[in-house]
Amino acid sequence: MMNFFKPNPCSFFVGAVFLSASLDQALGQADVESFVRRLDGLKLFLKADGGVVVEDNSSQGGSVNDVKSWSDQSGQKNHLSPAYQDRATRPEWLKSVGAFGGRAAVEFDGKGGSDFSVTEALLGKVQSEFDLNQATIFLVGRCNYSSTLSPLTLGPNAGFKTGRGGVGIRRGGDPKGWFGVHNGGDGSAEKLQTSEPGVDERPHIFTAVFDKKKALVRMYVDGVDQKAQANHSSTLPLDPVKFIQVGGHGVLDAPGNPGAEWFFGGQIAEILVFNRLLTNDESDEFDDNEFNAVGSYLKNKYALGGSFKEPILPVDSDGDGLPDGIEKRYAFLNPNRPSDAHQDFDRD
């Protein structure tokens, strides 16, 4: 496990009550993703370039490519569908967004107050509830300053009583800041709240890593630690996750009821949720630094910047005990020649 709050931290803000471009080119993006999929603890994997079904709602106040469903790619079957019957409240699927390296994204146009007509939310009831007292969460997205509140919430309910509880990425009191909410129950005794690091309106890889039972949390933007400070914290455990809300939260409440004002404006390209701390020893070995490996995969895929570096994937083509990534660094080694691993090149 990663040495959580020592030399190699992982930060993320919590608030309110309640791959580099050269990433193993020989393997290709799809193969790198296959390694990420096999990591233990993957509970939710949403990506706009796979699993999205669209429908034409342009005659009913929506768009030609409104999201009809968004399938979870983690194998957990935690699929999402529109939270509301009104077809004017569906997010729009965008086939290619230049700011995300030409990749697909889902656009949410939520704005305003307690008005569901401008809350474009997706809701999913998890197939098998799970604990989220330790977690690593990645969200590739872009937030509008004027209308960013709740892009992602995972919690025990989706209504007012516990709708604000759970784990999520949100905007707080500062419209130019962001944070994560980590709490359960009624959202008061179990809170873990932090400061709000600033963020611009460009696409980023937002990452939250936390250990609830230790009241510790870190936040990253593009792999850079935001040095968020916890100003309220509890070590009480969270209630198990039963609902996933994307594009708003408290979405089971009727318009005008408490909780119904939460919405999201911006774009989301990919979400990965692990219910454990990914390894992070600051090395470039995939197994020893899973945090970096996932971040690098996202960085490369969406042509984003940041501090994630190319990982050495656990591939040994010639079976000589040396990963291909190591052998490619040295002219005297060949990932397809097993004999070179046993030679004494410096004759020592």
C-alpha positions in Angstrom: 0.0 0.0 0.0 1.1 3.6 -0.5 2.9 5.3 2.3 -0.2 7.5 2.7 0.9 10.7 4.4 4.7 10.5 4.4 7.0 11.3 1.5 4.5 10.6 -1.3 1.2 12.1 -0.6 -2.1 12.2 -2.4 -4.4 15.1 -1.6 -8.0 16.1 -2.2 -10.4 18.6 -0.6 -13.5 17.7 1.3 -16.2 20.1 2.2 -19.6 20.7 3.7 -21.3 18.8 6.3 -22.7 16.0 5.4 0.2 9.0 -19.4 2.7 10.8 -20.7 2.5 11.1 -24.5 5.1 8.3 -24.8 3.2 5.8 -22.6 4.4 2.5 -23.9 3.6 3.2 -27.5 4.4 -0.4 -28.5 1.4 -1.6 -26.5 -1.1 1.0 -27.5 -3.8 2.8 -25.5 -6.3 -0.1 -25.4 -3.7 -2.4 -23.9 -2.7 0.1 -21.3 -6.3 0.5 -20.3 -6.6 -3.3 -19.9 -4.0 -3.2 -17.1 -6.0 -0.4 -15.4 -9.2 -2.5 -15.6 -7.5 -5.4 -13.8 -6.5 -3.3 -10.7 -8.2 -4.5 -7.5 -10.9 -2.4 -6.0 -12.3 -0.8 -9.2 -15.9 -0.1 -8.4 -16.9 2.4 -11.1 -15.4 3.0 -14.6 -17.2 5.5 -16.8 -15.7 6.7 -20.0 -17.4 8.9 -22.6 -15.8 7.0 -25.5 -17.4 3.7 -24.5 -20.7 2.6 -23.0 -22.8 5.6 -23.8 -26.1 5.1 -25.6 -27.7 8.2 -27.1 -31.1 9.3 -28.3 -32.5 12.2 -30.3 -34.5 14.5 -28.0 -34.2 17.6 -30.1 -37.9 17.9 -30.6 -38.5 17.7 -26.8 -36.1 20.4 -25.6 -33.0 18.2 -25.7 -30.3 17.5 -28.2 -29.7 15.1 -31.1 -27.2 13.1 -28.9 -28.8 13.1 -25.5 -27.5 10.4 -23.1 -30.0 7.6 -22.7 -27.6 5.4 -20.6 -24.0 5.3 -19.5 -22.6 1.8 -18.9 -20.1 1.1 -16.1 -17.0 -0.6 -17.6 -15.6 -1.9 -14.3 -17.5 -5.2 -14.4 -19.6 -4.2 -11.4 -22.6 -3.3 -13.6 -23.1 0.1 -11.9 -24.8 1.6 -14.9 -26.4 5.1 -15.1 -29.6 6.4 -16.7 -31.3 9.8 -16.6 -32.6 10.8 -13.2 -35.7 12.5 -14.6 -38.4 11.7 -17.1 -38.3 15.2 -18.7 -36.3 14.7 -21.9 -35.1 18.3 -21.7 -33.0 17.3 -18.6 -30.5 15.0 -20.3 -26.8 15.6 -20.7 -25.4 15.7 -24.2 -22.8 13.3 -25.6 -20.1 15.0 -27.6 -18.2 12.8 -30.0 -15.0 14.8 -30.1 -13.8 17.6 -27.9 -10.6 19.3 -28.9 -9.7 20.3 -25.3 -9.8 16.6 -24.4 -7.4 15.6 -27.2 -10.3 15.0 -29.6 -11.9 12.4 -27.3 -15.5 12.2 -26.4 -17.1 13.8 -23.4 -20.5 14.2 -21.8 -21.7 17.8 -21.4 -23.9 18.9 -18.5 -25.7 22.2 -18.8 -27.0 22.5 -15.2 -27.4 25.9 -13.7 -29.6 28.0 -11.5 -31.3 27.1 -8.2 -34.0 24.6 -7.3 -35.0 24.0 -10.9 -34.8 20.5 -12.2 -35.3 21.7 -15.8 -31.6 22.8 -15.6 -30.3 19.9 -13.6 -29.1 17.3 -16.0 -28.3 14.4 -13.8 -27.7 10.7 -14.2 -28.5 8.2 -11.5 -27.5 4.6 -10.8 -28.3 2.2 -8.0 -25.3 0.0 -7.4 -25.7 -3.7 -7.9 -23.8 -4.6 -4.7 -23.3 -1.9 -2.1 -19.7 -1.3 -1.1 -17.7 0.5 1.6 -15.7 3.6 0.6 -13.7 4.4 3.7 -10.5 4.3 1.7 -10.6 5.5 -1.8 -8.8 6.7 -4.9 -11.0 8.7 -7.3 -10.1 10.0 -10.7 -12.3 12.4 -12.7 -11.3 13.8 -16.1 -13.4 16.9 -16.6 -13.9 20.6 -17.0 -16.0 22.8 -14.7 -17.8 26.0 -15.4 -17.2 28.6 -12.8 -20.8 29.8 -12.8 -22.5 26.4 -12.6 -20.3 23.9 -11.0 -21.6 22.1 -7.9 -21.9 18.4 -8.1 -20.3 16.4 -10.9 -20.0 13.2 -8.9 -21.5 11.9 -5.6 -21.4 8.3 -4.3 -23.5 7.7 -1.2 -26.0 5.8 0.8 -29.0 7.7 -0.6 -29.9 10.2 -3.3 -32.4 12.3 -1.5 -32.3 15.1 1.1 -31.9 13.0 4.3 -28.6 11.5 3.2 -28.4 12.9 -0.3 -25.7 15.4 0.7 -23.7 12.6 2.4 -21.4 10.4 0.5 -18.2 10.8 -1.4 -17.8 13.2 -4.3 -16.1 15.9 -6.2 -17.9 19.3 -5.8 -17.5 23.0 -5.8 -18.0 24.7 -2.5 -18.4 28.3 -1.4 -15.7 29.5 -3.8 -16.9 29.3 -7.4 -13.3 29.0 -8.5 -12.4 26.2 -6.1 -13.2 22.5 -5.9 -13.4 19.9 -3.2 -14.5 16.4 -2.2 -17.2 15.6 0.2 -16.6 12.5 2.4 -19.3 11.8 4.9 -22.1 9.4 5.5 -25.3 9.1 7.5 -27.0 12.4 7.8 -23.8 14.2 6.8 -22.9 15.8 10.1 -21.2 13.5 12.5 -19.1 11.7 9.9 -17.9 14.7 8.0 -14.4 15.1 6.6 -14.1 18.7 5.3 -11.1 20.5 3.7 -10.1 23.7 2.1 -10.9 24.5 -1.5 -7.9 24.7 -3.8 -8.5 26.9 -6.9 -9.0 25.6 -10.3 -9.5 27.1 -13.8 -12.1 26.1 -16.4 -9.8 24.0 -18.5 -9.9 20.2 -18.6 -8.0 18.5 -15.8 -7.5 15.1 -14.1 -9.0 15.7 -10.6 -7.9 13.1 -8.1 -9.0 12.5 -4.5 -7.3 10.0 -2.2 -8.6 9.6 1.4 -8.5 7.3 4.4 -11.7 8.1 6.4 -10.8 6.1 9.5 -7.6 8.2 9.8 -9.4 11.4 8.8 -6.8 12.0 6.1 -7.4 13.3 2.6 -5.4 14.6 -0.3 -6.3 16.3 -3.6 -4.5 16.4 -6.9 -5.0 18.3 -10.2 -3.1 16.6 -13.0 -1.0 14.7 -10.5 0.1 17.9 -8.6 -0.7 17.9 -4.9 -2.9 20.8 -4.0 -1.9 20.8 -0.4 -5.5 20.9 0.8 -5.9 21.2 4.6 -8.6 19.4 6.5 -10.4 21.9 8.7 -13.1 19.5 10.0 -12.6 15.8 10.3 -14.1 12.6 11.8 -12.8 9.1 11.9 -16.3 7.6 11.9 -16.9 5.2 9.0 -19.1 6.1 6.1 -22.3 4.3 5.3 -22.0 1.9 2.3 -22.4 3.3 -1.2 -25.8 2.5 -2.7 -26.3 5.3 -5.2 -24.2 7.0 -7.9 -25.1 10.5 -9.0 -23.4 12.2 -11.9 -24.4 15.8 -12.8 -26.1 16.6 -9.6 -27.0 15.2 -6.2 -30.1 14.9 -4.0 -31.7 14.1 -7.3 -34.5 12.0 -5.9 -35.9 15.2 -4.3 -38.8 17.1 -5.9 -38.0 20.5 -7.3 -38.0 23.1 -4.5 -37.3 20.5 -1.8 -34.1 20.7 0.2 -31.3 19.1 -1.8 -32.9 19.8 -5.2 -30.7 22.8 -5.9 -27.5 20.7 -6.6 -26.5 20.6 -10.3 -23.4 20.6 -12.5 -22.2 22.6 -15.5 -19.3 21.3 -17.4 -18.0 18.3 -19.2 -16.9 14.8 -17.9 -14.8 12.5 -20.1 -13.9 9.7 -17.6 -14.4 8.6 -14.0 -12.6 5.8 -12.1 -13.4 4.9 -8.5 -11.3 2.5 -6.4 -12.3 1.6 -2.9 -8.8 1.3 -1.7 -5.6 3.4 -1.7 -3.6 2.7 -4.9 0.1 2.1 -4.4 2.3 5.2 -4.7 6.0 4.8 -3.9 7.0 7.5 -6.4 8.7 5.0 -8.7 7.8 4.3 -12.3 7.0 0.6 -11.8 3.3 -0.1 -12.5 2.7 -2.4 -9.6 4.5 -0.1 -7.1 2.9 3.1 -8.3 -0.6 2.3 -9.5 -1.6 5.9 -8.7 0.9 7.2 -11.3 0.0 4.5 -13.8 -3.7 5.3 -13.8 -2.9 9.1 -14.0 -0.5 8.5 -16.9 -3.1 6.5 -18.8 -5.5 9.4 -18.5 -2.9 12.1 -19.2 -1.9 10.3 -22.4 -5.4 9.5 -23.5 -6.7 13.1 -23.2 -3.5 14.9 -24.1 -3.4 16.7 -20.8 -0.4 18.1 -18.9 0.7 17.5 -15.3 3.3 15.5 -13.3 2.3 11.9 -14.1 5.2 10.0 -15.8 5.5 7.1 -18.1 5.1 3.9 -16.1 6.9 0.6 -16.6 4.1 -1.8 -17.4 4.3 -5.4 -16.1 5.1 -6.8 -19.5 8.0 -9.2 -20.1 7.9 -10.3 -23.7 10.9 -12.6 -23.7 10.3 -14.0 -20.2 13.8 -13.1 -18.9 12.6 -11.5 -15.7 13.2 -7.9 -16.9 10.1 -5.8 -17.9 10.1 -4.5 -21.4 10.1 -0.9 -20.1 13.5 -1.5 -18.4 15.0 -3.3 -21.4 14.0 -0.5 -23.8 16.1 2.0 -21.8 19.4 0.3 -22.5 20.9 -0.3 -26.0 22.5 -3.6 -24.9 19.1 -5.0 -23.8 16.3 -6.3 -26.1 12.8 -7.0 -24.9 12.6 -9.9 -27.4 16.0 -11.5 -26.6 16.0 -13.5 -23.3 19.7 -14.3 -23.3 20.8 -10.7 -22.7 19.4 -10.6 -19.1 22.1 -13.1 -18.0 25.1 -11.5 -19.7 27.7 -9.6 -17.7 28.2 -6.6 -20.0 30.6 -4.7 -17.7 32.5 -7.9 -16.9 32.4 -7.4 -13.1 
